[in-house]
Amino acid sequence: MSEQVEQWIAILSLTFPVAAFLWEFAIVGRKRLGYRVQMDTLAADDTQSEHAEILEQLQRDGHRLKDPSFVLLRIENAGSAPIEASDYLTDENDPSGIWVTFRRRQVAGLVATELSQRELRRFFRRGAPGFGFRNNPARREGVIELPKVKLPRGAEYKVLVILESWQGDDSADPFPKPDIVGAVGTDRRWFDPLVKVFRFKLARTESHLFASRPAWFAIAFLTAAVALQAFFTLFLREDRRPPLDCVGGTLRLHGSTAFAPAVRAAAEDYLKRCEGAGVSIPLADDTFKGSTDGVTDLDQAGKNAGIQVGDGLADHIAFTDGLASDGHPRLVPKPVAFSVFTLVVNKDAGVENLRLAQIRDLFAGRVTNWSQVGGNDVPVHLINRDPGSGTRSTLVAKVLDGREPPQFTVTDCAALKSGRYGRCEVTSTDTMLNTSASTPGAIGYSEAAGVAGHKAADRLVNLKIDGREPTAEGVEDTNYPYWQTEFAYTYGEAPAGSVAAAFLNFLTQQSGRDILHEHGHGLCSEAQDAGECRPV
């Protein structure tokens, strides 16, 4: 579907500029008669200028002009071809080609003030046909007539019109703008029907004239088409480009709930790119159950498959926050990325920054009310992950100096009392965030990138540690402590050409890297020591 859209965009992107060029230069641009009202002012408007009183003393037929005004009008050939007398679309016996009507004003005088070429003088001599004015008392309007001037390309002339208001017209309203009427046709050397088809009225022009309105429309369309084409090229086309290797088979992913959003997004993208290659990656809600459960499931799958030493399981990968615990000698880790974690606090606690020692006292149970650390008088509710969580083991190792939090006081977080200190445990990142947000005085922890887009984010505060922000920049620039390397485990080395090896290559060397970046993870391949995979 998107390929057809791109083809139509390409066709229209070529058609419109060609049509615009023909319209602008072959049709409209050949014969374009333009005008501009350069001045339309009352003499009274300039009476404050020095010696300007003479303007109000102008007379005609022995009487002083009533409310005299002046209009300076420019007529020009704005096209690419000369305008001949025969191009004016009026009766061939009528010497006038342009009419300018001034409502509520009568014409007192008319003079051509500026001619771009000497040859134009003959059209404006006294008594020249088609050049003059007439006043209509019944309609209370004055009309000037301009001749069918032969205008070479770029030629122009200006006429100054002196006007006065009609006797008995004492209205203070501004005079209406001049009504200018005239038209030219296409070159008479073309066959006659075109003269009727391409009839162009006198058009208002400006000193910065560039193109006609249809041409501007075509230019705008072309700009939009180019932008749309670029969008398809940069974003959609790349999405259709397959990875370097799409291997058929079913791949099963396990492990960290904190790293799960990034891995899920990468797996979905991989499936789209490998459409038709027979790849399947089940992504049910219970696929990721935690780091410890992930490596346990991977170890069991390898044993069940009877994989011999020296061989590898081709269709399972487990992701962990940090290295897995001992007891899994057949599992092989590969550093993929590093994640930044954050402590999350319910806004009712009234804290945004704590010292590392205060955090350790909180998780050791020595602080039971937030007022003890400068917060509100609200009991502390400590929400922990279950012991198999990589997010919890990272907290213990990086923040709590290796000391595990005390055991829960209630088995179900819903049983926590609002007015009493308590502790409970949850089994997933999503449950952790929802519970911390809905429980007054709660403190929990999560992968930092997962908090911002979570539905409960507006009720949580990402806690600073000693003033250090829970961001990748905070880790690299200020040594923020709560971060961990994300490892991908396979049972033995994933065989070359297997679906597990192909997905890991996609995740670490191909477009999956961009997805990890989008989810806030640093890449091990960009670290100074990729094997250690720690921030610079």
Secondary structure, DSSP 8 states (H G I E B T S, - for coil): -HHHHHHHHHHHHHHHHHHHHIIIIIIITTS-EEEEEEEEEEGGGGTTSTTGGGGGG-EETTEE-SS-EEEEEEEEE-SSS-B-GGGB-S-TT--EEEEEEEETEEEEEEEEEEESSGGGGGGGSTT-TT-EEEEETTTTEEEEEEE---B-TT-EEEEEEEEEE-TT----S-----EEEEEEES-TTS-THHHHHSEEE-EE--TT----HHHHHHHHHHHHHHHHHHHIIIIIHHHHS--S----EE-EEEE-SSSHHHHHHHHHHHHHHTTTTTEE----TTS---HHHHHHHHHHHHHHTT--TT---SSEEEEEES---SS-TTEEEEEEEEEEEEEEEEGGG--SEE-HHHHHHHHHTS--BGGGGTS-S-B-EEEEE-TT-HHHHHHHHHTSTT------S-SSGGG--TTS-EEEEESSHHHHHHHHHHSTTEEEEEETHHHHTSTTGGGEEEEEETTB-SSHHHHHHH----EEEEEEEEESS--TTSHHHHHHHHHHHSTHHHHHHHTT-EEGGGSSSTTT----
